[in-house]
Amino acid sequence: MDKTDPEPHITCGAEISIKHLLLECRQFNKERAKHNIPSSI
Ligand SMILES: [Zn+2]
């Protein structure tokens, strides 16, 4: 197994990236809504 391969986000199975974590990951959807952070910049 190559350690340089991106690991899927264990919470949702998507590939981890800054964009994913900030904008896409459903793990943080509720947090974003709570703080009224828009889903797009
Ligand atoms: Zn995720």
mmCIF file of the protein (N, C-alpha, C, O) and its ligand, coordinates in Angstrom:
data_MODEL
# 
_entry.id   MODEL 
# 
loop_
_entity.id 
_entity.type 
_entity.pdbx_number_of_molecules 
1 polymer     1 
2 non-polymer 1 
# 
_entity_poly.entity_id                      1 
_entity_poly.type                           'polypeptide(L)' 
_entity_poly.nstd_linkage                   no 
_entity_poly.nstd_monomer                   no 
_entity_poly.pdbx_seq_one_letter_code       MDKTDPEPHITCGAEISIKHLLLECRQFNKERAKHNIPSSI 
_entity_poly.pdbx_seq_one_letter_code_can   MDKTDPEPHITCGAEISIKHLLLECRQFNKERAKHNIPSSI 
_entity_poly.pdbx_strand_id                 A 
# 
loop_
_entity_poly_seq.entity_id 
_entity_poly_seq.num 
_entity_poly_seq.mon_id 
_entity_poly_seq.hetero 
1 1  MET n 
1 2  ASP n 
1 3  LYS n 
1 4  THR n 
1 5  ASP n 
1 6  PRO n 
1 7  GLU n 
1 8  PRO n 
1 9  HIS n 
1 10 ILE n 
1 11 THR n 
1 12 CYS n 
1 13 GLY n 
1 14 ALA n 
1 15 GLU n 
1 16 ILE n 
1 17 SER n 
1 18 ILE n 
1 19 LYS n 
1 20 HIS n 
1 21 LEU n 
1 22 LEU n 
1 23 LEU n 
1 24 GLU n 
1 25 CYS n 
1 26 ARG n 
1 27 GLN n 
1 28 PHE n 
1 29 ASN n 
1 30 LYS n 
1 31 GLU n 
1 32 ARG n 
1 33 ALA n 
1 34 LYS n 
1 35 HIS n 
1 36 ASN n 
1 37 ILE n 
1 38 PRO n 
1 39 SER n 
1 40 SER n 
1 41 ILE n 
# 
loop_
_struct_asym.id 
_struct_asym.entity_id 
A 1 
B 2 
# 
loop_
_chem_comp.id 
_chem_comp.type 
_chem_comp.mon_nstd_flag 
ALA 'L-peptide linking' y 
ARG 'L-peptide linking' y 
ASN 'L-peptide linking' y 
ASP 'L-peptide linking' y 
CYS 'L-peptide linking' y 
GLN 'L-peptide linking' y 
GLU 'L-peptide linking' y 
GLY 'peptide linking'   y 
HIS 'L-peptide linking' y 
ILE 'L-peptide linking' y 
LEU 'L-peptide linking' y 
LYS 'L-peptide linking' y 
MET 'L-peptide linking' y 
PHE 'L-peptide linking' y 
PRO 'L-peptide linking' y 
SER 'L-peptide linking' y 
THR 'L-peptide linking' y 
ZN  non-polymer         . 
# 
_pdbx_entity_nonpoly.entity_id   2 
_pdbx_entity_nonpoly.name        ? 
_pdbx_entity_nonpoly.comp_id     ZN 
# 
_pdbx_nonpoly_scheme.asym_id         B 
_pdbx_nonpoly_scheme.entity_id       2 
_pdbx_nonpoly_scheme.mon_id          ZN 
_pdbx_nonpoly_scheme.ndb_seq_num     1 
_pdbx_nonpoly_scheme.pdb_seq_num     101 
_pdbx_nonpoly_scheme.auth_seq_num    101 
_pdbx_nonpoly_scheme.pdb_mon_id      ZN 
_pdbx_nonpoly_scheme.auth_mon_id     ZN 
_pdbx_nonpoly_scheme.pdb_strand_id   A 
_pdbx_nonpoly_scheme.pdb_ins_code    . 
# 
loop_
_atom_site.group_PDB 
_atom_site.id 
_atom_site.type_symbol 
_atom_site.label_atom_id 
_atom_site.label_alt_id 
_atom_site.label_comp_id 
_atom_site.label_asym_id 
_atom_site.label_entity_id 
_atom_site.label_seq_id 
_atom_site.pdbx_PDB_ins_code 
_atom_site.Cartn_x 
_atom_site.Cartn_y 
_atom_site.Cartn_z 
_atom_site.occupancy 
_atom_site.B_iso_or_equiv 
_atom_site.pdbx_formal_charge 
_atom_site.auth_seq_id 
_atom_site.auth_comp_id 
_atom_site.auth_asym_id 
_atom_site.auth_atom_id 
_atom_site.pdbx_PDB_model_num 
ATOM   1   N  N  . MET A 1 1  ? 0.859   -1.215 0.000  1.00 0.00 ? 1   MET A N  1 
ATOM   2   C  CA . MET A 1 1  ? 0.000   0.000  0.000  1.00 0.00 ? 1   MET A CA 1 
ATOM   3   C  C  . MET A 1 1  ? 0.880   1.244  0.000  1.00 0.00 ? 1   MET A C  1 
ATOM   4   O  O  . MET A 1 1  ? 1.804   1.374  0.802  1.00 0.00 ? 1   MET A O  1 
ATOM   5   N  N  . ASP A 1 2  ? 0.578   2.127  -0.893 1.00 0.00 ? 2   ASP A N  1 
ATOM   6   C  CA . ASP A 1 2  ? 1.365   3.348  -1.006 1.00 0.00 ? 2   ASP A CA 1 
ATOM   7   C  C  . ASP A 1 2  ? 0.825   4.413  -0.069 1.00 0.00 ? 2   ASP A C  1 
ATOM   8   O  O  . ASP A 1 2  ? -0.335  4.811  -0.171 1.00 0.00 ? 2   ASP A O  1 
ATOM   9   N  N  . LYS A 1 3  ? 1.661   4.867  0.834  1.00 0.00 ? 3   LYS A N  1 
ATOM   10  C  CA . LYS A 1 3  ? 1.191   5.849  1.821  1.00 0.00 ? 3   LYS A CA 1 
ATOM   11  C  C  . LYS A 1 3  ? 0.896   7.213  1.210  1.00 0.00 ? 3   LYS A C  1 
ATOM   12  O  O  . LYS A 1 3  ? 0.275   8.062  1.850  1.00 0.00 ? 3   LYS A O  1 
ATOM   13  N  N  . THR A 1 4  ? 1.339   7.424  -0.023 1.00 0.00 ? 4   THR A N  1 
ATOM   14  C  CA . THR A 1 4  ? 1.052   8.707  -0.642 1.00 0.00 ? 4   THR A CA 1 
ATOM   15  C  C  . THR A 1 4  ? -0.338  8.742  -1.252 1.00 0.00 ? 4   THR A C  1 
ATOM   16  O  O  . THR A 1 4  ? -0.823  9.804  -1.641 1.00 0.00 ? 4   THR A O  1 
ATOM   17  N  N  . ASP A 1 5  ? -0.983  7.578  -1.336 1.00 0.00 ? 5   ASP A N  1 
ATOM   18  C  CA . ASP A 1 5  ? -2.351  7.594  -1.844 1.00 0.00 ? 5   ASP A CA 1 
ATOM   19  C  C  . ASP A 1 5  ? -3.258  8.331  -0.890 1.00 0.00 ? 5   ASP A C  1 
ATOM   20  O  O  . ASP A 1 5  ? -3.145  8.163  0.324  1.00 0.00 ? 5   ASP A O  1 
ATOM   21  N  N  . PRO A 1 6  ? -4.150  9.139  -1.411 1.00 0.00 ? 6   PRO A N  1 
ATOM   22  C  CA . PRO A 1 6  ? -5.105  9.826  -0.548 1.00 0.00 ? 6   PRO A CA 1 
ATOM   23  C  C  . PRO A 1 6  ? -6.048  8.823  0.092  1.00 0.00 ? 6   PRO A C  1 
ATOM   24  O  O  . PRO A 1 6  ? -6.579  7.935  -0.574 1.00 0.00 ? 6   PRO A O  1 
ATOM   25  N  N  . GLU A 1 7  ? -6.243  8.975  1.372  1.00 0.00 ? 7   GLU A N  1 
ATOM   26  C  CA . GLU A 1 7  ? -7.174  8.087  2.054  1.00 0.00 ? 7   GLU A CA 1 
ATOM   27  C  C  . GLU A 1 7  ? -8.573  8.668  1.981  1.00 0.00 ? 7   GLU A C  1 
ATOM   28  O  O  . GLU A 1 7  ? -8.747  9.882  2.086  1.00 0.00 ? 7   GLU A O  1 
ATOM   29  N  N  . PRO A 1 8  ? -9.564  7.823  1.803  1.00 0.00 ? 8   PRO A N  1 
ATOM   30  C  CA . PRO A 1 8  ? -10.935 8.336  1.831  1.00 0.00 ? 8   PRO A CA 1 
ATOM   31  C  C  . PRO A 1 8  ? -11.288 8.813  3.231  1.00 0.00 ? 8   PRO A C  1 
ATOM   32  O  O  . PRO A 1 8  ? -10.826 8.270  4.234  1.00 0.00 ? 8   PRO A O  1 
ATOM   33  N  N  . HIS A 1 9  ? -12.107 9.825  3.265  1.00 0.00 ? 9   HIS A N  1 
ATOM   34  C  CA . HIS A 1 9  ? -12.574 10.317 4.546  1.00 0.00 ? 9   HIS A CA 1 
ATOM   35  C  C  . HIS A 1 9  ? -13.430 9.238  5.179  1.00 0.00 ? 9   HIS A C  1 
ATOM   36  O  O  . HIS A 1 9  ? -14.451 8.833  4.623  1.00 0.00 ? 9   HIS A O  1 
ATOM   37  N  N  . ILE A 1 10 ? -13.011 8.784  6.327  1.00 0.00 ? 10  ILE A N  1 
ATOM   38  C  CA . ILE A 1 10 ? -13.661 7.616  6.899  1.00 0.00 ? 10  ILE A CA 1 
ATOM   39  C  C  . ILE A 1 10 ? -15.113 7.909  7.270  1.00 0.00 ? 10  ILE A C  1 
ATOM   40  O  O  . ILE A 1 10 ? -15.930 6.992  7.358  1.00 0.00 ? 10  ILE A O  1 
ATOM   41  N  N  . THR A 1 11 ? -15.424 9.144  7.482  1.00 0.00 ? 11  THR A N  1 
ATOM   42  C  CA . THR A 1 11 ? -16.781 9.501  7.881  1.00 0.00 ? 11  THR A CA 1 
ATOM   43  C  C  . THR A 1 11 ? -17.770 9.357  6.738  1.00 0.00 ? 11  THR A C  1 
ATOM   44  O  O  . THR A 1 11 ? -18.916 8.957  6.942  1.00 0.00 ? 11  THR A O  1 
ATOM   45  N  N  . CYS A 1 12 ? -17.321 9.683  5.537  1.00 0.00 ? 12  CYS A N  1 
ATOM   46  C  CA . CYS A 1 12 ? -18.267 9.733  4.421  1.00 0.00 ? 12  CYS A CA 1 
ATOM   47  C  C  . CYS A 1 12 ? -17.782 8.973  3.201  1.00 0.00 ? 12  CYS A C  1 
ATOM   48  O  O  . CYS A 1 12 ? -18.556 8.759  2.268  1.00 0.00 ? 12  CYS A O  1 
ATOM   49  N  N  . GLY A 1 13 ? -16.517 8.557  3.181  1.00 0.00 ? 13  GLY A N  1 
ATOM   50  C  CA . GLY A 1 13 ? -16.008 7.764  2.078  1.00 0.00 ? 13  GLY A CA 1 
ATOM   51  C  C  . GLY A 1 13 ? -15.495 8.578  0.909  1.00 0.00 ? 13  GLY A C  1 
ATOM   52  O  O  . GLY A 1 13 ? -14.965 8.017  -0.049 1.00 0.00 ? 13  GLY A O  1 
ATOM   53  N  N  . ALA A 1 14 ? -15.646 9.902  0.970  1.00 0.00 ? 14  ALA A N  1 
ATOM   54  C  CA . ALA A 1 14 ? -15.148 10.730 -0.116 1.00 0.00 ? 14  ALA A CA 1 
ATOM   55  C  C  . ALA A 1 14 ? -13.645 10.942 0.039  1.00 0.00 ? 14  ALA A C  1 
ATOM   56  O  O  . ALA A 1 14 ? -13.084 10.749 1.118  1.00 0.00 ? 14  ALA A O  1 
ATOM   57  N  N  . GLU A 1 15 ? -13.006 11.341 -1.054 1.00 0.00 ? 15  GLU A N  1 
ATOM   58  C  CA . GLU A 1 15 ? -11.584 11.635 -0.982 1.00 0.00 ? 15  GLU A CA 1 
ATOM   59  C  C  . GLU A 1 15 ? -11.366 12.912 -0.174 1.00 0.00 ? 15  GLU A C  1 
ATOM   60  O  O  . GLU A 1 15 ? -12.040 13.922 -0.374 1.00 0.00 ? 15  GLU A O  1 
ATOM   61  N  N  . ILE A 1 16 ? -10.411 12.835 0.737  1.00 0.00 ? 16  ILE A N  1 
ATOM   62  C  CA . ILE A 1 16 ? -10.165 13.996 1.597  1.00 0.00 ? 16  ILE A CA 1 
ATOM   63  C  C  . ILE A 1 16 ? -9.441  15.082 0.817  1.00 0.00 ? 16  ILE A C  1 
ATOM   64  O  O  . ILE A 1 16 ? -8.431  14.830 0.161  1.00 0.00 ? 16  ILE A O  1 
ATOM   65  N  N  . SER A 1 17 ? -9.972  16.282 0.901  1.00 0.00 ? 17  SER A N  1 
ATOM   66  C  CA . SER A 1 17 ? -9.303  17.451 0.359  1.00 0.00 ? 17  SER A CA 1 
ATOM   67  C  C  . SER A 1 17 ? -9.782  18.649 1.153  1.00 0.00 ? 17  SER A C  1 
ATOM   68  O  O  . SER A 1 17 ? -10.766 18.574 1.888  1.00 0.00 ? 17  SER A O  1 
ATOM   69  N  N  . ILE A 1 18 ? -9.076  19.748 0.996  1.00 0.00 ? 18  ILE A N  1 
ATOM   70  C  CA . ILE A 1 18 ? -9.516  20.953 1.698  1.00 0.00 ? 18  ILE A CA 1 
ATOM   71  C  C  . ILE A 1 18 ? -10.930 21.327 1.277  1.00 0.00 ? 18  ILE A C  1 
ATOM   72  O  O  . ILE A 1 18 ? -11.777 21.670 2.102  1.00 0.00 ? 18  ILE A O  1 
ATOM   73  N  N  . LYS A 1 19 ? -11.161 21.251 -0.027 1.00 0.00 ? 19  LYS A N  1 
ATOM   74  C  CA . LYS A 1 19 ? -12.481 21.587 -0.549 1.00 0.00 ? 19  LYS A CA 1 
ATOM   75  C  C  . LYS A 1 19 ? -13.534 20.660 0.038  1.00 0.00 ? 19  LYS A C  1 
ATOM   76  O  O  . LYS A 1 19 ? -14.614 21.094 0.438  1.00 0.00 ? 19  LYS A O  1 
ATOM   77  N  N  . HIS A 1 20 ? -13.206 19.403 0.081  1.00 0.00 ? 20  HIS A N  1 
ATOM   78  C  CA . HIS A 1 20 ? -14.168 18.463 0.648  1.00 0.00 ? 20  HIS A CA 1 
ATOM   79  C  C  . HIS A 1 20 ? -14.494 18.812 2.086  1.00 0.00 ? 20  HIS A C  1 
ATOM   80  O  O  . HIS A 1 20 ? -15.660 18.884 2.475  1.00 0.00 ? 20  HIS A O  1 
ATOM   81  N  N  . LEU A 1 21 ? -13.466 19.024 2.857  1.00 0.00 ? 21  LEU A N  1 
ATOM   82  C  CA . LEU A 1 21 ? -13.693 19.273 4.281  1.00 0.00 ? 21  LEU A CA 1 
ATOM   83  C  C  . LEU A 1 21 ? -14.431 20.583 4.504  1.00 0.00 ? 21  LEU A C  1 
ATOM   84  O  O  . LEU A 1 21 ? -15.270 20.684 5.400  1.00 0.00 ? 21  LEU A O  1 
ATOM   85  N  N  . LEU A 1 22 ? -14.119 21.587 3.689  1.00 0.00 ? 22  LEU A N  1 
ATOM   86  C  CA . LEU A 1 22 ? -14.727 22.889 3.906  1.00 0.00 ? 22  LEU A CA 1 
ATOM   87  C  C  . LEU A 1 22 ? -16.124 22.988 3.323  1.00 0.00 ? 22  LEU A C  1 
ATOM   88  O  O  . LEU A 1 22 ? -17.003 23.629 3.898  1.00 0.00 ? 22  LEU A O  1 
ATOM   89  N  N  . LEU A 1 23 ? -16.321 22.357 2.186  1.00 0.00 ? 23  LEU A N  1 
ATOM   90  C  CA . LEU A 1 23 ? -17.535 22.636 1.421  1.00 0.00 ? 23  LEU A CA 1 
ATOM   91  C  C  . LEU A 1 23 ? -18.436 21.437 1.215  1.00 0.00 ? 23  LEU A C  1 
ATOM   92  O  O  . LEU A 1 23 ? -19.648 21.589 1.065  1.00 0.00 ? 23  LEU A O  1 
ATOM   93  N  N  . GLU A 1 24 ? -17.864 20.261 1.207  1.00 0.00 ? 24  GLU A N  1 
ATOM   94  C  CA . GLU A 1 24 ? -18.641 19.127 0.740  1.00 0.00 ? 24  GLU A CA 1 
ATOM   95  C  C  . GLU A 1 24 ? -19.037 18.155 1.837  1.00 0.00 ? 24  GLU A C  1 
ATOM   96  O  O  . GLU A 1 24 ? -20.126 17.581 1.806  1.00 0.00 ? 24  GLU A O  1 
ATOM   97  N  N  . CYS A 1 25 ? -18.152 17.974 2.806  1.00 0.00 ? 25  CYS A N  1 
ATOM   98  C  CA . CYS A 1 25 ? -18.365 16.874 3.729  1.00 0.00 ? 25  CYS A CA 1 
ATOM   99  C  C  . CYS A 1 25 ? -19.634 17.059 4.556  1.00 0.00 ? 25  CYS A C  1 
ATOM   100 O  O  . CYS A 1 25 ? -19.829 18.073 5.227  1.00 0.00 ? 25  CYS A O  1 
ATOM   101 N  N  . ARG A 1 26 ? -20.480 16.051 4.482  1.00 0.00 ? 26  ARG A N  1 
ATOM   102 C  CA . ARG A 1 26 ? -21.740 16.139 5.218  1.00 0.00 ? 26  ARG A CA 1 
ATOM   103 C  C  . ARG A 1 26 ? -21.495 16.132 6.727  1.00 0.00 ? 26  ARG A C  1 
ATOM   104 O  O  . ARG A 1 26 ? -22.358 16.535 7.508  1.00 0.00 ? 26  ARG A O  1 
ATOM   105 N  N  . GLN A 1 27 ? -20.318 15.674 7.124  1.00 0.00 ? 27  GLN A N  1 
ATOM   106 C  CA . GLN A 1 27 ? -19.988 15.675 8.548  1.00 0.00 ? 27  GLN A CA 1 
ATOM   107 C  C  . GLN A 1 27 ? -20.103 17.083 9.130  1.00 0.00 ? 27  GLN A C  1 
ATOM   108 O  O  . GLN A 1 27 ? -20.430 17.264 10.303 1.00 0.00 ? 27  GLN A O  1 
ATOM   109 N  N  . PHE A 1 28 ? -19.825 18.077 8.279  1.00 0.00 ? 28  PHE A N  1 
ATOM   110 C  CA . PHE A 1 28 ? -19.788 19.442 8.769  1.00 0.00 ? 28  PHE A CA 1 
ATOM   111 C  C  . PHE A 1 28 ? -20.987 20.265 8.313  1.00 0.00 ? 28  PHE A C  1 
ATOM   112 O  O  . PHE A 1 28 ? -21.069 21.461 8.592  1.00 0.00 ? 28  PHE A O  1 
ATOM   113 N  N  . ASN A 1 29 ? -21.907 19.627 7.616  1.00 0.00 ? 29  ASN A N  1 
ATOM   114 C  CA . ASN A 1 29 ? -23.061 20.374 7.130  1.00 0.00 ? 29  ASN A CA 1 
ATOM   115 C  C  . ASN A 1 29 ? -23.828 21.027 8.270  1.00 0.00 ? 29  ASN A C  1 
ATOM   116 O  O  . ASN A 1 29 ? -24.210 22.195 8.189  1.00 0.00 ? 29  ASN A O  1 
ATOM   117 N  N  . LYS A 1 30 ? -24.047 20.272 9.318  1.00 0.00 ? 30  LYS A N  1 
ATOM   118 C  CA . LYS A 1 30 ? -24.808 20.813 10.441 1.00 0.00 ? 30  LYS A CA 1 
ATOM   119 C  C  . LYS A 1 30 ? -24.053 21.946 11.113 1.00 0.00 ? 30  LYS A C  1 
ATOM   120 O  O  . LYS A 1 30 ? -24.649 22.941 11.527 1.00 0.00 ? 30  LYS A O  1 
ATOM   121 N  N  . GLU A 1 31 ? -22.747 21.794 11.221 1.00 0.00 ? 31  GLU A N  1 
ATOM   122 C  CA . GLU A 1 31 ? -21.947 22.857 11.827 1.00 0.00 ? 31  GLU A CA 1 
ATOM   123 C  C  . GLU A 1 31 ? -22.002 24.123 10.977 1.00 0.00 ? 31  GLU A C  1 
ATOM   124 O  O  . GLU A 1 31 ? -22.110 25.233 11.498 1.00 0.00 ? 31  GLU A O  1 
ATOM   125 N  N  . ARG A 1 32 ? -21.925 23.936 9.657  1.00 0.00 ? 32  ARG A N  1 
ATOM   126 C  CA . ARG A 1 32 ? -21.988 25.097 8.773  1.00 0.00 ? 32  ARG A CA 1 
ATOM   127 C  C  . ARG A 1 32 ? -23.340 25.784 8.901  1.00 0.00 ? 32  ARG A C  1 
ATOM   128 O  O  . ARG A 1 32 ? -23.412 27.012 8.965  1.00 0.00 ? 32  ARG A O  1 
ATOM   129 N  N  . ALA A 1 33 ? -24.391 25.012 8.937  1.00 0.00 ? 33  ALA A N  1 
ATOM   130 C  CA . ALA A 1 33 ? -25.725 25.588 9.044  1.00 0.00 ? 33  ALA A CA 1 
ATOM   131 C  C  . ALA A 1 33 ? -25.874 26.318 10.380 1.00 0.00 ? 33  ALA A C  1 
ATOM   132 O  O  . ALA A 1 33 ? -26.462 27.397 10.445 1.00 0.00 ? 33  ALA A O  1 
ATOM   133 N  N  . LYS A 1 34 ? -25.351 25.736 11.410 1.00 0.00 ? 34  LYS A N  1 
ATOM   134 C  CA . LYS A 1 34 ? -25.474 26.322 12.745 1.00 0.00 ? 34  LYS A CA 1 
ATOM   135 C  C  . LYS A 1 34 ? -24.815 27.691 12.809 1.00 0.00 ? 34  LYS A C  1 
ATOM   136 O  O  . LYS A 1 34 ? -25.306 28.612 13.461 1.00 0.00 ? 34  LYS A O  1 
ATOM   137 N  N  . HIS A 1 35 ? -23.692 27.798 12.114 1.00 0.00 ? 35  HIS A N  1 
ATOM   138 C  CA . HIS A 1 35 ? -22.954 29.060 12.122 1.00 0.00 ? 35  HIS A CA 1 
ATOM   139 C  C  . HIS A 1 35 ? -23.267 29.902 10.893 1.00 0.00 ? 35  HIS A C  1 
ATOM   140 O  O  . HIS A 1 35 ? -22.645 30.939 10.663 1.00 0.00 ? 35  HIS A O  1 
ATOM   141 N  N  . ASN A 1 36 ? -24.225 29.452 10.116 1.00 0.00 ? 36  ASN A N  1 
ATOM   142 C  CA . ASN A 1 36 ? -24.678 30.211 8.958  1.00 0.00 ? 36  ASN A CA 1 
ATOM   143 C  C  . ASN A 1 36 ? -23.554 30.478 7.978  1.00 0.00 ? 36  ASN A C  1 
ATOM   144 O  O  . ASN A 1 36 ? -23.453 31.573 7.425  1.00 0.00 ? 36  ASN A O  1 
ATOM   145 N  N  . ILE A 1 37 ? -22.712 29.485 7.763  1.00 0.00 ? 37  ILE A N  1 
ATOM   146 C  CA . ILE A 1 37 ? -21.637 29.612 6.803  1.00 0.00 ? 37  ILE A CA 1 
ATOM   147 C  C  . ILE A 1 37 ? -22.147 29.143 5.443  1.00 0.00 ? 37  ILE A C  1 
ATOM   148 O  O  . ILE A 1 37 ? -22.649 28.025 5.334  1.00 0.00 ? 37  ILE A O  1 
ATOM   149 N  N  . PRO A 1 38 ? -22.031 29.961 4.418  1.00 0.00 ? 38  PRO A N  1 
ATOM   150 C  CA . PRO A 1 38 ? -22.523 29.567 3.099  1.00 0.00 ? 38  PRO A CA 1 
ATOM   151 C  C  . PRO A 1 38 ? -21.742 28.393 2.546  1.00 0.00 ? 38  PRO A C  1 
ATOM   152 O  O  . PRO A 1 38 ? -20.558 28.227 2.838  1.00 0.00 ? 38  PRO A O  1 
ATOM   153 N  N  . SER A 1 39 ? -22.420 27.571 1.737  1.00 0.00 ? 39  SER A N  1 
ATOM   154 C  CA . SER A 1 39 ? -21.795 26.374 1.201  1.00 0.00 ? 39  SER A CA 1 
ATOM   155 C  C  . SER A 1 39 ? -20.934 26.675 -0.017 1.00 0.00 ? 39  SER A C  1 
ATOM   156 O  O  . SER A 1 39 ? -20.260 25.788 -0.542 1.00 0.00 ? 39  SER A O  1 
ATOM   157 N  N  . SER A 1 40 ? -20.957 27.922 -0.463 1.00 0.00 ? 40  SER A N  1 
ATOM   158 C  CA . SER A 1 40 ? -20.091 28.299 -1.566 1.00 0.00 ? 40  SER A CA 1 
ATOM   159 C  C  . SER A 1 40 ? -19.453 29.647 -1.255 1.00 0.00 ? 40  SER A C  1 
ATOM   160 O  O  . SER A 1 40 ? -19.988 30.445 -0.486 1.00 0.00 ? 40  SER A O  1 
ATOM   161 N  N  . ILE A 1 41 ? -18.317 29.876 -1.860 1.00 0.00 ? 41  ILE A N  1 
ATOM   162 C  CA . ILE A 1 41 ? -17.604 31.128 -1.582 1.00 0.00 ? 41  ILE A CA 1 
ATOM   163 C  C  . ILE A 1 41 ? -17.719 32.051 -2.793 1.00 0.00 ? 41  ILE A C  1 
ATOM   164 O  O  . ILE A 1 41 ? -17.190 33.162 -2.775 1.00 0.00 ? 41  ILE A O  1 
HETATM 165 ZN ZN . ZN  B 2 .  ? -16.016 13.763 4.463  1.00 0.00 2 101 ZN  A ZN 1 
# 
